[in-house]
Amino acid sequence: NASIESLQECTSVIFQSGEMAHIGHSAQRGVITDFAARNGFKIIRETSEWHNLNHYPTLMDIVDRDQHMPLLIFSEKSFNMDSCAWSDLKKSLMVHQAPIYFCLENKKFAP
């Protein structure tokens, strides 16, 4: 295991929506924390996305403010991939300079 000093800092994002609306914050946090530990990340900020909106204000703020901060998002299944909101968010995620991971699926965002 990597020492604490060598862990890459990241932001975690809990999102209780879509197909994952029934998975509470505590369970999501557990999955993200486990993913971080297994993959050399140190969570320095945890946030939660708003749901029942037609956009993703929290994620947009993160990608606009800190292009170099890796993101650990609970699950891609929290998003409606057919929505205009996802299409707009995806454009921002595509230009984000740090890696973005969906922890439940154990995969890197790749458009």
For each residue, the residues with C-beta under 8 A, 3 or more apart:
1: 37
2: 6 7 40
3: 6 7
4: 7 42
5:
6: 2 3 40
7: 2 3 4 40 41 42
8: 40 41 42 70
9: 41 42 44 69 70
10: 36 41 42 43 44 69 70 71 72
11: 43 44 45 46 47 62 66 69 70 71 72
12: 29 32 33 36 43 45 46 47 71 72 73 74
13: 46 47 48 49 58 59 62 71 72 73 74
14: 25 28 29 32 46 47 48 49 74
15: 20 28 48 49 51 73 74 75 78 79
16: 20 21 23 24 25 28 48 51 78
17: 20 21 49 51 52 78 79
18: 21 77 78 79 80
19: 75 77 78
20: 15 16 17 23 28 74 75 77 78 104
21: 16 17 18 51 78
22:
23: 16 20 27 28 74 75
24: 16 27 28
25: 14 16 28 29 48
26: 29 30
27: 23 24 30 31
28: 14 15 16 20 23 24 25 31 32 74 75
29: 12 14 25 26 32 33 46
30: 26 27 33 34
31: 27 28 34 35 74 103 104
32: 12 14 28 29 35 36 43 72 74 103
33: 12 29 30 36 37 43
34: 30 31 37 38 103
35: 31 32 38 39 41 72 101 103 106
36: 10 12 32 33 39 41 42 43 72 103
37: 1 33 34 41
38: 34 35
39: 35 36 101
40: 2 6 7 8
41: 7 8 9 10 35 36 37 70 72
42: 4 7 8 9 10 36
43: 10 11 12 32 33 36 46 72
44: 9 10 11
45: 11 12
46: 11 12 13 14 29 43
47: 11 12 13 14 58 62
48: 13 14 15 16 25 58
49: 13 14 15 17 56 57 58 59 78
50: 53 56 57 58
51: 15 16 17 21
52: 17
53: 50 56 57 85
54: 83 84 85
55: 60 85 88 89
56: 49 50 53 59 60 85 89
57: 49 50 53 60 61
58: 13 47 48 49 50 61 62
59: 13 49 56 62 63 71 73 89 92 93
60: 55 56 57 63 64 89 92
61: 57 58 64 65
62: 11 13 47 58 59 65 66 69 71
63: 59 60 66 67 71 92 93 96
64: 60 61 92
65: 61 62
66: 11 62 63 69
67: 63 95 96 97 98
68: 97 98
69: 9 10 11 62 66 98
70: 8 9 10 11 41 98 99 100 101
71: 10 11 12 13 59 62 63 96 98 99 100 101
72: 10 11 12 13 32 35 36 41 43 101 103
73: 12 13 15 59 76 78 100 101 102 103 109
74: 12 13 14 15 20 23 28 31 32 78 102 103 104
75: 15 19 20 23 28 78 102 103 104 105
76: 73 79 81 102 104 105 107 109
77: 18 19 20 104 105
78: 15 16 17 18 19 20 21 49 73 74 75
79: 15 17 18 76 83 86 89
80: 18 83 85 86
81: 76 86
82: 86
83: 54 79 80 86 87
84: 54 87 88
85: 53 54 55 56 80 88 89
86: 79 80 81 82 83 89 90
87: 83 84 90 91
88: 55 84 85 91 92
89: 55 56 59 60 79 85 86 92 93
90: 86 87 93 94 111
91: 87 88 94 95
92: 59 60 63 64 88 89 95 96
93: 59 63 89 90 96 100 109 111
94: 90 91 111
95: 67 91 92
96: 63 67 71 92 93 100
97: 67 68
98: 67 68 69 70 71
99: 70 71 108 109
100: 70 71 73 93 96 108 109
101: 35 39 70 71 72 73 106 107 108 109
102: 73 74 75 76 105 106 107 108 109
103: 31 32 34 35 36 72 73 74 75 106
104: 20 31 74 75 76 77
105: 75 76 77 102
106: 35 101 102 103
107: 76 101 102 110
108: 99 100 101 102
109: 73 76 93 99 100 101 102
110: 107
111: 90 93 94
